Each structure stands twice: as structure tokens, then as C-alpha cells.
Amino acid sequence: MSFEEKLSYYLTKSKSLSNGFEKDIRVSFLSSFTTNGIEECFKVKCSERKINCTTYLGGYNQYNQEILNTKSQLYQFNPDITFLILDTRSILGDLWYFSHLLDENQRKDFISQKFEELKNLIEIFVKNSKSKLVISNFTIPSKSSYGISETKSKFGLQVMINKLNENLQNFISTLDSVFLFDMNGFITRYGENNIFNPKQFFFGDIKIALDFIPYLSNELMGYVIATLGLSKRCIVLDLDNTLWGGIIGEDGFDGIKLGIGPPGNAFVEFQKCLLGLFHRGILLAINSKNNFDDAIEVIEKHPDMILKKEHFTSVKINWNDKVSNIKEISEEMNFGLDNFVFIDDDPINREFMKSSLPQVLTVDLPKDPSKYTQILEEMIEFNVLEITDEDKKRGLMYSQQKERKNFEKSSSNLQDFLKDMELKVTIKKADKFTIPRISQLILKTNQFNLTTKRYQLEEIQKFSEDNNMIVECVQIEDKFGDNGITGAFIVQKSNSNEWILDTFLLSCRVMGREIEKSILSYIIEIAKKNNVKKLKAEFITTKKNKPIENFLPDCGFKKDGNFWEISLNESFAKPDFIKIGKT
């Protein structure tokens, strides 16, 4: 969004939103100041991502009453996400100007009291709502009533606010359903003098200028994307004038711009930003019209190249059209096209991609490469609620996946391939270490997923504590390495005679190896040990879960109304080439 775009655009657009929604979300807003327009912005931004957003805006500065009263409209609305946006002036009151009238110990006591009030408010909300809570931290003003002596003051205004933020962050880090929004960072990025409009403040207690409400909404949208599991998985990159300046086929190895001094240093910085995303689990791929040998030489041998060949899960350097290339990348990774971000400096390539594959998010790069990194850093599409160990190792795992595919091609038949893979399945109970990954899988797995029920982390946590539920995950290893936690299941113990397979899913990375039958055999064995006579399962058809549609009948389940069921009196054949264990 550019600075020329105004709130009025969203106010108008919100009146005529298109249909065709694929997701639903309920969002509530509570604030200590006026935030008019934020509902409309959210609805438009959600609509653009095919999300149907229903909103609730709490009364002006009524957040305390809304949270403390368990019969308030807030709780009746039953939100999925609640944003609690607070400002420093409201919290500090007159101390915003007169903090020096209190001595050091009094200022410390004041901050402790305010933190305890916030802590109590958060605890009450968590106890009474299933909603995720996103609370803003407190902005630190650039100027103090102390003037230049602020830096000499013990526990002065800025230190007070920092301490409150520190306490808040430490407390929130212990809660699964509560997150911190860096309002202080938001103000810093856009500028205090831009965000705060004195006229609007005195007219209507507006502490974020109306034209910046869309920017605030955009940053808060990151939590929606993460909650609904809509984060992107892979960035597909052009090379010439994207990862380096110039055209390798014309300028040659020594002529491209990459390294010390402008514009080469801008491309180095851009690559560093991409590498940072790689290390938090975002895959990288190349889609370039180029001579392969020329381009790969730069990647492998250029001294200022930050990204190396091992960082790219897929490499398409050829003269094919880029739409065909990205389709091939999608097939190789077994990802839907809506998981990809396409970055290319050429506007013609970008328009071709937009018109041909609208599912792919195509980034409009500016002409100036010095702005590339900023564009990437401001993207909200890579947000996740928590970075897991699997995220950090994803690049390595996909490199190992290439080795597996090459090994499969060299095998004479599928059975020989599977026997030689040395497959090992380890069942792990849901706990504080595995629940974040289970949540990720449930939110994002589409293809091999019986129901695509999208349970949030807090719900999974409650299921794991319920004696009538079994929540476990699956770690897969083979001769090429550890695939990490790539499967999960939830079993409901409906009664002593029958259990219901509520959730059963497997990552696309490990499909087609009969691992799913090993997992099912484990569930059946556990059920038999508990004298259960029947296992039932539901299959809910979606646009994307066709790979699992025959799983239940192939395993001996019979259709009975809305459910499929299997008698546990009958024997179940499990693959003998897969070792299965429990930790």
C-alpha cells in the first residue's frame, strides 16, 4: 500500500465486498482510544484473501468493562481473535507529563500496579474466552517532560514504559493463546509525527491518525494469516536484476552488480533477508530464463553470493515460460500454488504470472533495488504463531527429499524402494514440545487429511488434557535422515465399545510410503488393548484432500451413514517393512 491510499478507500470498498469466501473468522477490537475505520479495513483486507471477516468493535475505552463482565457483548460475540490496543497516555494518565513528581520507588510501585492490573485482565479473558488475545505493547515517546535530563533520571519515563513492556512480554510468553503486538515498533517504522495527529487527537481522542489505520490493520492481519494457517511456504525467485544487478548473459560473471558499494550491496542485503526467512522455514526456489551454466556459476562461485545452491529446494534455469516452471516446482514440492510467492523484477513476467496463476502471490518489486529488502520485511504472508524445530530444519528436509526421489527412480519397483528406505515411525504424545507442531499440521495440511478440521493450539492443548481423547503425533525417519513430525491424529473415546478417529493427517512429504497404514495399525492395537469393538471415522470431502478419499475403504472401513467404521474383531495387516515405536 502506498502513502497515497487513504482510509476512505476501505470505507467505500467495505460496502461492496465480493463473495467466494474460503475461510471465516470472527475478530473483535478493544481499545483505550478511538479506532474508527479499523473494522472496514479488516473486512476489505480479509476479503482480498477470500476470508469472510465478521467484526465487533467495543465501546470507546470500555475494554476493562468488556473483559471483566463475562456477560458482555464481547463474550457473546465469541471472537476467534481479539485485539486489545492500548496507548501509553491512557495507562500513565497525568504521569505522562508529571512522572517526576513521584520519587523513584513510587514510580516503580506505579508500574508494578499497572502491570498487575493488565495481568489480571488478561487472565480473566483467557479464562472466559476461547479467543486468541493480541495485546499491544506501550509506545515510548521520543520526548520526555524531563527534557534532556531524562537520560540522567533513575527510572524515568522511558525506563518506566520499558519496564512495563518487559513485564508484559515475559508474562505473555507463558500463555499459549496470548500474543504481543509491537505497537512501539509500528510507531517507530512510520514515524511518531506521522502517526500522531494533534488536531485529530484533541477532536476525538484519535491517537493513530486516520490515514494510518490501514497500515495498522495490515500489520494486525499477520495474526489472522497465522491463525488460519494461510502463511506462504516458498519464495520463487528470478535471478537477473533480482538476486543480483545486471544480466549474466550480457554482463558476464565479473560484470554483474553484487557486493560492496551500490547497487551491489542492496542485492547482498536482499539475499541476507531471504536467508533469514529460509532459516525460519520458508523454502526458496529459482525460476529464471537464463543459460544454466552461466547462472549456476554465479550461485556456486561468486564471492559475494549469500544464497548458495543448497538453499534452493528447486532450481529452474531454462528458457521455458515462468508459469510452466512454477507449475513444475509446485508438483515437485507437492504444494498447492497458493503456497508460493513469486518475485521478479520484470513487470511483464509479473503480469503474465498474475493473469495465468492468480493463486500465486506475485510481488510488485520497485525499480530501485535498495527497496527490495523493505518490501520483503513488510510482507505479512510469512507469519506463523510459533517457529518449530521442523520449521528451522525444513530446508535440509527438502534437500533430503530430493535424495529420496532419486533413490526411488533407481529402484526396480515400489515395494523394493519402500523396503530399502529403512522407514521408522515414532509415535509421540502431545506435550508442550509437540503441540505447536501438531497445531501447524492441523492448520496447513490439506491433501492427506480426513476432515480438515482446523483446531487451534489452545483446543489441541485441552484435548491433550482430556482423558477421553488421544492426541499424538508421528515422527518419520529413514535412511536419508529425519523428516521430523509429519503426521498427527486425534481419537475420541466415545464409549467403551467404540472410538472415533476425529483427526488423521499426514504431510505431503511422506505420502505414498504406507506410513498411514502403520499409524492406523497402531491406533487399532491401542483400541484392542482397551477392549474397543469398533473404530469409526469421518471423511469430509474438500477441494484438496482427494489423495485420502480411498484410504478408509482400502483399509477395510465400511460406510455407515455419515461415518466409516471397521470391526476390531478382524485382523489388520500392517506393513512389515516399517518399524513403529512409541516415546
VOVOTI-380804 format. One line per field, with one value per residue (C-alpha): x, z, y. Coordinates in steps of 0.1 Angstrom, whole numbers. Layout:
! residues N
xx <- [X;...]
zz <- [Z;...]
yy <- [Y;...]
END
This chain:
! residues 583
xx <- [0;13;11;-14;-40;-65;-89;-117;-109;-115;-147;-161;-148;-163;-198;-195;-174;-173;-184;-164;-150;-130;-124;-143;-130;-146;-125;-131;-114;-110;-91;-84;-89;-108;-101;-128;-124;-104;-134;-138;-101;-101;-131;-116;-82;-97;-120;-89;-76;-110;-117;-151;-145;-172;-162;-171;-158;-160;-172;-149;-124;-146;-121;-120;-158;-160;-134;-145;-182;-185;-219;-207;-213;-176;-181;-215;-198;-174;-144;-116;-91;-94;-71;-66;-50;-38;-19;7;-12;-42;-22;0;-26;-11;22;28;38;44;62;90;65;68;101;119;102;68;73;84;53;31;44;41;5;-3;12;-8;-40;-31;-21;-54;-73;-55;-61;-98;-101;-82;-103;-136;-129;-115;-103;-67;-58;-33;-24;-3;28;32;49;79;77;106;104;100;88;123;138;175;178;157;189;201;169;167;137;125;96;112;126;92;75;103;98;61;67;93;69;41;62;76;41;26;54;40;5;-3;-33;-19;4;21;18;47;29;62;78;49;51;89;85;60;72;57;50;31;11;1;-21;-27;-59;-75;-63;-79;-110;-119;-91;-77;-41;-34;-41;-70;-48;-26;-55;-50;-13;-22;-48;-23;2;-26;-37;-5;-22;-52;-30;-11;-42;-59;-27;-25;12;32;57;80;95;102;129;142;179;189;182;165;192;220;222;226;221;246;242;252;274;292;304;326;301;271;264;268;290;305;290;257;238;256;253;215;213;235;212;182;198;206;169;159;184;168;134;150;163;128;113;105;117;134;133;147;127;149;152;189;218;220;259;263;237;248;284;274;254;283;314;306;324;295;267;249;225;241;228;219;195;172;148;141;161;145;171;160;142;107;80;79;43;52;83;64;38;67;80;46;45;80;72;37;25;-6;0;-14;16;40;53;68;95;107;119;103;68;59;67;48;16;18;20;-9;-31;-22;-18;-37;-33;4;12;32;52;54;91;101;126;151;168;176;139;138;146;120;93;102;104;69;52;29;24;53;39;34;23;54;85;90;121;106;104;141;151;127;153;175;145;136;172;169;136;155;178;147;132;164;167;131;138;168;146;132;97;78;80;117;121;100;118;152;141;146;114;109;77;78;45;48;23;11;30;44;72;50;17;29;39;6;-12;8;0;-37;-40;-20;-23;-48;-42;-39;-63;-96;-116;-95;-109;-88;-83;-63;-34;-55;-80;-53;-39;-74;-78;-44;-56;-89;-88;-114;-91;-59;-37;-5;19;42;79;92;129;145;180;183;175;148;116;106;70;49;17;-9;-41;-69;-90;-122;-131;-169;-177;-162;-172;-163;-137;-139;-110;-116;-85;-60;-34;0;23;25;63;58;27;28;50;23;31;-5;-13;13;-2;-37;-24;-10;-44;-62;-38;-43;-81;-80;-60;-88;-114;-129;-150;-154;-133;-153;-140;-155;-143;-152;-145;-128;-113;-78;-80;-86;-53;-70;-105;-99;-78;-107;-122;-88;-81;-114;-137;-174;-197;-225;-244;-220;-193;-170;-164;-142;-147;-118;-125;-109;-72;-55;-24;3;34;62;89;81;94;70;77;64;81]
zz <- [0;-8;14;-11;-2;23;48;25;0;26;39;4;-6;26;13;-17;-8;-32;-23;-29;7;16;53;81;111;139;150;179;187;221;225;250;222;191;162;137;104;116;111;75;68;82;62;30;37;46;16;-6;8;4;42;54;84;110;134;168;179;217;231;234;262;275;274;312;314;284;297;334;326;314;300;279;241;237;251;233;200;206;186;172;177;200;195;226;215;244;244;268;277;288;311;326;329;343;348;311;320;358;365;382;409;422;437;422;445;439;401;404;425;400;371;392;400;363;353;379;366;330;341;359;329;306;330;332;294;289;315;299;262;235;215;209;225;209;231;221;240;250;229;242;235;218;241;279;302;318;286;281;318;311;305;339;357;376;365;344;320;292;316;333;300;290;323;318;283;296;323;298;273;299;312;277;267;293;277;245;234;241;218;218;191;188;187;197;166;144;156;150;114;103;125;156;139;111;134;159;145;173;157;155;190;205;184;191;211;180;188;155;126;104;73;92;103;71;80;115;101;77;105;126;96;101;132;110;84;110;129;97;85;54;56;24;22;-7;-24;-61;-73;-106;-109;-132;-115;-87;-68;-85;-106;-143;-168;-165;-202;-212;-184;-176;-142;-134;-148;-126;-96;-64;-34;-19;-29;-46;-62;-54;-17;-20;-36;-9;18;0;-1;36;43;22;40;73;60;49;84;99;75;42;12;-17;-54;-86;-118;-143;-181;-185;-196;-169;-167;-166;-138;-117;-118;-101;-74;-68;-72;-68;-36;-26;-32;1;-11;-22;-43;-11;-1;-31;-29;-67;-95;-128;-150;-186;-215;-206;-197;-160;-155;-167;-144;-113;-120;-121;-89;-73;-85;-72;-38;-37;-27;-39;-59;-32;-11;-34;-36;-70;-70;-104;-114;-149;-149;-180;-162;-132;-152;-170;-137;-122;-152;-156;-119;-96;-68;-67;-48;-72;-56;-74;-69;-72;-98;-71;-56;-24;-16;-22;14;28;6;19;55;54;40;65;45;62;97;119;156;166;148;155;151;119;105;112;95;66;40;50;50;14;3;17;-2;-34;-25;-17;-51;-69;-49;-58;-95;-93;-76;-98;-81;-54;-29;-32;-28;4;19;13;28;64;75;112;126;162;179;203;228;226;251;253;229;202;204;184;155;157;155;124;107;115;102;70;59;31;9;32;58;66;78;75;109;119;156;172;195;226;216;210;244;260;240;252;289;283;294;268;240;225;208;193;165;143;136;104;98;70;56;43;76;99;83;116;129;98;110;137;149;174;188;207;232;226;248;260;228;201;194;168;146;148;130;109;87;71;55;17;21;34;14;-7;17;35;67;71;74;101;121;117;128;160;167;162;185;213;208;210;243;257;246;220;194;167;152;134;112;92;58;47;11;2;-30;-19;0;-29;-21;10;-3;-7;24;46;22;12;49;53;66;56;51;77;74;78;92;81;106;110;133;155;158;124;118;103;81;87;65;78;64;87;123;147;182;210;231]
yy <- [0;35;66;80;54;67;52;64;37;10;27;26;-8;-24;-17;-39;-70;-99;-134;-166;-168;-199;-191;-175;-156;-135;-106;-82;-49;-33;0;27;53;59;35;43;26;-4;-28;-17;-20;-55;-67;-55;-69;-103;-103;-98;-131;-148;-146;-137;-115;-107;-79;-65;-31;-25;8;37;30;2;-26;-31;-34;-56;-81;-81;-86;-122;-114;-85;-83;-92;-127;-131;-123;-153;-140;-161;-132;-102;-72;-51;-19;3;36;49;81;62;40;67;94;126;108;112;148;147;114;134;144;108;95;65;39;54;52;15;8;25;4;-28;-19;-12;-45;-64;-48;-58;-93;-97;-85;-110;-139;-132;-130;-163;-180;-169;-169;-193;-164;-156;-123;-99;-70;-41;-30;6;33;51;88;104;134;135;162;158;171;163;153;122;102;112;102;70;50;80;80;60;34;31;23;-1;-20;-23;-37;-61;-74;-77;-96;-120;-128;-133;-157;-181;-181;-201;-181;-146;-126;-93;-67;-44;-11;7;-8;2;38;38;25;51;80;94;128;110;86;112;140;166;180;145;137;168;165;128;111;96;85;69;93;80;76;52;29;8;4;-8;-31;-46;-54;-70;-91;-111;-127;-137;-153;-172;-183;-196;-213;-192;-184;-189;-217;-209;-179;-184;-160;-146;-141;-112;-78;-97;-116;-96;-64;-68;-96;-125;-134;-99;-85;-117;-131;-101;-75;-82;-59;-79;-69;-38;-4;5;-11;-44;-40;-37;-72;-86;-72;-86;-121;-119;-111;-141;-163;-152;-164;-197;-203;-199;-224;-206;-225;-209;-218;-203;-196;-178;-175;-180;-201;-227;-229;-191;-186;-216;-204;-172;-191;-215;-194;-156;-145;-121;-146;-151;-177;-209;-239;-258;-231;-237;-265;-263;-248;-239;-221;-226;-208;-221;-197;-190;-201;-236;-236;-227;-254;-279;-266;-270;-306;-313;-300;-313;-278;-261;-230;-208;-216;-197;-161;-150;-123;-110;-75;-78;-63;-84;-116;-105;-96;-130;-148;-128;-135;-171;-182;-158;-183;-174;-142;-121;-93;-59;-51;-14;-4;7;-24;-5;-10;-48;-57;-33;-49;-83;-73;-57;-88;-104;-136;-155;-151;-182;-182;-201;-213;-250;-272;-286;-251;-245;-277;-276;-266;-296;-319;-309;-315;-350;-353;-349;-378;-400;-392;-400;-433;-441;-436;-461;-488;-515;-513;-495;-524;-527;-490;-490;-520;-503;-470;-483;-465;-458;-444;-430;-421;-392;-379;-344;-322;-286;-296;-312;-293;-263;-286;-305;-272;-263;-296;-293;-258;-263;-300;-303;-333;-363;-351;-369;-340;-308;-298;-267;-269;-241;-246;-239;-265;-291;-284;-290;-322;-335;-330;-348;-385;-392;-381;-393;-367;-379;-371;-390;-386;-403;-413;-432;-439;-403;-386;-373;-360;-345;-346;-351;-366;-363;-379;-373;-401;-396;-423;-420;-450;-483;-501;-476;-449;-422;-412;-374;-362;-382;-364;-368;-343;-345;-350;-386;-397;-428;-449;-469;-449;-441;-478;-482;-453;-468;-502;-486;-469;-502;-521;-495;-497;-535;-534;-512;-538;-515;-533;-507;-478;-451;-423;-394;-384;-348;-341;-309;-295;-305;-338;-362;-382;-396;-403;-440;-445;-457;-483;-495;-502;-522;-495;-498;-468;-464;-432;-402;-424;-452;-480;-511;-540;-546;-583;-586;-587;-557;-562;-536;-530;-553;-531;-502;-501;-485;-473;-450;-424]
END
